[in-house]
Amino acid sequence: MTTTHRDGTRPNPPLLGSLAYLVMNLPIGIFSFVFVVTTMSLGVSTLIIWVGLAVLAFAFLGMRGLTSLERLRVHAMLGTYIASPYRPLPGKGRWGARIKDPATWKDLAYLVLMLPVSIAEFTIVVVLWSLSLYLTFLPVYWEWMPSDWHVVVWDRPLWSIDSWWGTLPFSGLGILILAAAVIVTNALGTLHAVYARAMLGPSERRIARLEGLSTAGAIDWSNEWPQGTASMTYGSVSR
């Protein structure tokens, strides 16, 4: 069996992929946060009548499904491969193994933190791009603006533009902000790819131990894997 744990690349997302990913993060972050908080709180609160067990089982399976889709989204849009981090499940006690797996709780943390992270990313990206495009193309649509038009910030007029030539300095400022928007978008996409790989991928300790094998063989995972799966066989690391 050949297992890919990482592809040796460093995150270097494309601009359009990063922009689309960061804008999509807000609705996905809201859904992820609501799903985790709702199902986990409902499951814990109804454990006394045993219904909570089914709800918690649904919550754990749902979290794995959401994070699996997130790995695919990061790969497709940010160009960053993230390997599955989950431990092999034993023949018995599979649910116990899922609960004890650190990757399960990292999934939970990632989905909950998606809300504040996505709010910050969405706000930064939308403000920079909307402001830069608004100013950059001001000379194009200025003639359709009202004659008494002026820039208003927090209900206070800052300045008035009474001629087409007066729009050019603002257009130049918009181009500078647009350049900053490109840089910031690429940086945010790269940072999120690194963050997602750290939270949703296998730990560096596990990768280091697997990549230390020169040939296929058995490793003593007695301190790493759940009971019943102490001896696991892996092939060489490749993609």
PyMOL commands that set and color helices and strands:
alter all, ss='L'
color gray80, all
select helices_A, chain A and resi 15-45+47-49+51-78+94-100+102-136+138-144+165-200+204-211
alter helices_A, ss='H'
color red, helices_A
select strands_A, chain A and resi 150-153+156-160+217-220+231-234
alter strands_A, ss='S'
color yellow, strands_A
deselect
rebuild
show_as cartoon
